[in-house]
C-alpha cells in the first residue's frame, strides 16, 4: 500500500506543480483508487494468509489438524477458495 500511496503522491505533486485546481487533483486521486485497490488486494490477501498460516504453524494448530485426520488440502480449502475469489474479483 505504501508503494501505491507514494505513486499517487508523486502524481498529485506533478499536477499541483502545474497549478491544477485542487478539486481536479482530488478527482484524479479518487479515480485512481480502483486501480490501486485492484493492484493491492491480491498482495494484501497473500500477506494476510501467510501471516495467519504462519501463526497457526507456530502455535502447532496445523499439527493438531493433521493429527485429527485433516489433510493439508482440507486445511487450506478456505485459503484456496478465498484467494481465488479475491483474485477473480480483482481481475474483473
C-alpha positions in Angstrom: 0.0 0.0 0.0 2.9 2.4 0.7 4.2 1.9 -2.8 0.8 2.9 -4.3 0.3 5.9 -1.9 3.8 7.1 -3.0 2.7 6.8 -6.6 -0.4 8.8 -6.0 1.5 11.5 -4.1 4.1 11.8 -7.0 1.2 12.2 -9.5 -0.5 14.8 -7.3 2.8 16.6 -6.8 3.2 16.9 -10.5 -0.3 18.2 -11.0 -0.1 20.7 -8.2 3.3 22.0 -9.6 1.4 22.8 -12.8 -1.1 24.8 -10.7 -4.0 22.5 -11.5 -7.2 23.2 -9.4 -7.3 21.3 -6.2 -10.7 19.8 -6.9 -9.4 18.3 -10.1 -6.4 16.9 -8.3 -8.8 15.3 -5.7 -10.9 13.9 -8.5 -7.9 12.3 -10.1 -6.9 10.8 -6.8 -10.4 9.4 -6.3 -10.5 8.0 -9.8 -7.1 6.2 -9.3 -8.4 4.3 -6.2 -9.9 1.4 -8.1 -6.6 0.7 -9.9 -4.8 0.9 -6.6 -7.2 -1.5 -4.9 -7.2 -3.9 -7.8 -3.4 -4.0 -7.6 -3.0 -4.2 -3.9 -5.9 -6.6 -2.9 -4.2 -9.8 -4.1 -0.9 -8.9 -2.4 -2.7 -8.0 0.8 -4.6 -11.3 0.7 -1.4 -13.2 0.2 0.3 -11.4 3.1 -2.7 -11.9 5.4 -3.0 -15.6 4.6 0.8 -16.1 5.0 0.7 -14.4 8.4 -2.3 -16.3 9.6 -0.9 -19.7 8.4 2.4 -18.8 10.0 0.7 -18.1 13.3 -1.1 -21.4 13.0 2.2 -23.2 12.3 4.0 -21.6 15.3 1.2 -22.4 17.7 1.0 -26.0 16.4 -2.6 -25.7 15.2 -1.7 -27.2 11.8 -0.1 -30.2 13.7 -3.4 -30.6 15.7 -5.4 -30.6 12.5 -3.1 -33.1 10.9 -3.3 -35.4 14.0 -7.1 -35.1 13.8 -7.1 -36.6 10.3 -7.3 -33.5 8.1 -5.2 -33.4 5.0 -3.3 -30.3 4.0 -5.8 -29.7 1.2 -8.7 -29.8 3.6 -7.0 -27.4 5.9 -6.2 -24.9 3.1 -9.6 -25.1 1.3 -10.7 -21.7 2.8 -7.4 -20.1 1.7 -7.6 -21.5 -1.8 -11.3 -20.6 -2.2 -11.0 -17.1 -0.8 -7.7 -16.4 -2.6 -9.2 -17.4 -5.9 -12.4 -15.4 -5.3 -10.4 -12.3 -4.4 -8.1 -12.7 -7.4 -11.1 -13.2 -9.8 -12.9 -10.2 -8.3 -9.7 -8.1 -8.6 -9.3 -9.2 -12.2 -12.9 -8.2 -13.0 
